[in-house]
Amino acid sequence: LKEPPRAQLVGSDQPLSFALASKESSTFTVAALHAGRKPSGRLVNWAAFGLEGMFNPGGAILEESVSERAGGGPAGTWTPLDAELVVKGQGYLLLHCQVEPFVVLVDQQPSVFTFSESDTMLRIPLPATDGKKSVSVRWS
């Protein structure tokens, strides 16, 4: 049976342990964790994993960056945070995030998405079109 994707956060100096039974295999994706704060002060962590169901899901991510918008309140209290990605392929783009986003844009158009607080997974459907797609995830 295929195990659903799950996020496990570990520090850069922490070991990651796993065990496989005989004749079993598994795929791991290591992704950078980005952080910011919502206006409420709540911490927003996110990491882009790539396309669900691919052997190398991270290969679909061509560019990844954090966009910090101007404004937001007294200096040092919070920074409006966006995830900006350029991806290729179709299917579901998976991101780990602890907070549901306010809006998701695919090629500058609002997109439906699903978010599960229990497994901290954000799934964004990508259309079956050729070429690169820009994806923006906004938490405020």
N, C-alpha and C positions, 0 to 999 in steps of 0.2 A: 504494500500500500504506500502511496505517495504521502509523505508527511507535509503538512502545510508549512509555508515559510514562517520563520519566526526570527525575531531579533534578539541577540544576546550582546549586551554592552559590556565590554571589558576595556580596561585601561591599557595604554600602550606597553606598560611594564608588567601586565598580568598575563599568566598563561591561559590558554584556551584548551580545555581537555574534552575529549570525546572518545567514544568506543564504538567499533563496528563489529558485528557478528561476522562469522565466516561467510564469504561470498556476498557481502553487502557493500554498497557504495553510498557516497553522499557528496554533495556539492556545498562548498562554503563560499560566501562572498564577503570580502572585507571592504568596508566602506568608511570614509571619513565622516565623523560626527560634527555637525555644525550647531551652534547655539546662539540664541538671542532671547529677548524678552518681549512679551505682549504688553500693551498699555496697563493691564491689570498687575503687571509684575511677574506673571507666571512665566517660568522658563519654557522655551521652545527648543527642543532638540530635534534634528532631522538628519537622515542619512539616505542617500539614493542607492538602491540595490541594483536596479536595472529592470529588464523585462522578465516577467514571470514565465516560468516554464522553459527557459533557455538554458542550455548547458553552461554557457558563459554569459549570465544575465548582465553583468557590468559592461560587456562589450558594446551594448546598445547606447551607452552614455558617451557622447562625444565631448561635451563640455559641461562643467558644473561650477556654479559660483553662488556666493551669498550676495544679495543686493540689499544694502542698507539705505532706506529712504530717509530724506531729511525730515526733521520735525520730531514729535513724539513726547515732548514734555521736558522737564528740567534736565539739564545736562547730566549724563551718567545714570539716569533712572531707567531708561529703556530705549531700544532702537527698533524701529519697524523693520522686520526681517522678511525677506522673500527668498525662496529657493529658485534659482534660475538654471534651467537645464536645456541642453540641445541633445536630442536623441534621434536614433534611427530605428526603424522597424515598426512593427505593429503588435498589438496585444495590450497587456496591462503593465504599466510602469509601476514598480513597487518602491515605496519610500517608507522608512521607519520615521514616525513622528509621534510624540507623546500628546500633542494637542491637535484637535481637528482644525484644518485650515478654514479661513474665511471664504476664500475663492481659489479655484484652480483655472488657469488659462492654458489652452493648447492652441498654438499659432494665433495668439492674441484674442481667442474666442473663449467665452465661459464654457467649462466642461463639467459634466457630471463626474462624481468620484464617490468612492466608498471609503469610509474610515472605521476602523475597529479599535476602540479604546482598549479592549482586552488583550489584543496582540500587537498593538501600536503600529498597525499596517495601514498605509494609505495606498489605495489602488486607483490608478488613473487610466481609463481606456484611451488607447492611441488609435487613430483611424488607419485603415488599410490604404495608405497613400505612399507613393515613393518619395524619397528624399528625406531631408532633415525636418524635425519638428521642434519648435520651441515650446517649453513648458515652464510656466511660472506658478509657484505655489505661494500664496500670501496668507499670513496669519493675522494681519491687522489692516 
